[in-house]
């Protein structure tokens, strides 16, 4: 019997051997920015009020980036409002 290769590429997708099966070698984009307070609040809001959008963001690997961007925007708005009130 022929020994199975450890890694294969088919249709542009890399697969790794796990037991007797090949599974896709998927990697999520690495995001190192913190999501902060506003990102965490929006995370809970998405889970409770928009579960389809939440699932879509998770499955595409964009949830953390989306929340980090949202947190930065919220902090910019709050900081700009604090400057105008002083």
C-alpha positions as CSV (number, residue, x, y, z in Angstrom):
1,X,0.0,0.0,0.0
2,X,1.2,3.5,-0.9
3,X,2.1,5.8,2.0
4,X,0.0,9.0,2.0
5,X,1.8,12.3,1.7
6,X,1.9,14.5,4.8
7,X,0.8,17.6,2.8
8,X,-1.0,18.1,-0.5
9,X,-2.3,21.1,-2.5
10,X,-5.4,20.8,-4.5
11,X,-7.5,23.6,-6.2
12,X,-5.2,26.1,-4.4
13,X,-6.0,24.8,-0.9
14,X,-3.3,23.1,1.2
15,X,-4.3,20.0,3.1
16,X,-2.6,18.2,5.9
17,X,-2.9,14.5,6.8
18,X,-4.7,13.8,10.0
19,X,-5.0,10.1,10.6
20,X,-6.5,8.7,7.3
21,X,-8.1,12.0,6.2
22,X,-6.9,15.2,4.6
23,X,-8.2,18.3,6.3
24,X,-7.7,21.9,5.0
25,X,-4.8,23.8,6.5
26,X,-6.7,27.0,7.3
27,X,-5.1,29.9,9.1
28,X,-6.9,32.9,10.5
29,X,-5.4,36.3,9.9
30,X,-3.3,37.4,12.9
31,X,-4.6,40.5,14.6
32,X,-2.7,41.9,17.6
33,X,-4.7,45.1,18.2
34,X,-6.8,45.0,21.4
35,X,-10.6,45.2,21.0
36,X,-11.0,47.3,24.1
37,X,-14.1,48.2,26.0
38,X,-16.2,49.3,23.0
39,X,-15.2,46.3,21.0
40,X,-16.2,43.9,23.8
41,X,-19.6,45.7,24.1
42,X,-20.2,45.5,20.4
43,X,-19.2,41.8,20.5
44,X,-21.9,41.0,23.0
45,X,-24.4,43.1,21.0
46,X,-23.6,41.2,17.9
47,X,-24.0,37.8,19.6
48,X,-27.4,38.7,21.1
49,X,-29.0,40.9,18.4
50,X,-27.3,39.9,15.1
51,X,-26.3,36.3,15.4
52,X,-26.1,35.8,11.6
53,X,-23.7,38.7,11.2
54,X,-21.7,37.5,14.2
55,X,-21.4,34.0,12.6
56,X,-20.4,35.5,9.3
57,X,-17.6,37.5,10.8
58,X,-16.3,34.6,12.7
59,X,-16.4,32.2,9.7
60,X,-14.5,34.7,7.5
61,X,-12.0,35.5,10.2
62,X,-12.8,39.2,10.3
63,X,-14.4,39.5,13.7
64,X,-11.3,40.6,15.6
65,X,-10.3,43.1,13.0
66,X,-13.9,44.5,12.8
67,X,-14.0,44.9,16.6
68,X,-10.5,46.5,16.8
69,X,-11.5,49.0,14.1
70,X,-14.8,49.8,15.8
71,X,-13.0,50.3,19.2
72,X,-10.5,52.7,17.6
73,X,-13.2,54.7,15.9
74,X,-15.2,55.0,19.2
75,X,-12.1,56.1,21.1
76,X,-11.3,58.7,18.4
77,X,-14.9,60.1,18.7
78,X,-14.8,60.2,22.5
79,X,-11.3,61.8,22.5
80,X,-12.4,64.5,20.0
81,X,-15.5,65.3,22.0
82,X,-13.4,65.6,25.2
83,X,-11.2,68.1,23.4
84,X,-14.1,70.3,22.3
85,X,-15.7,70.3,25.8
86,X,-12.5,71.6,27.5
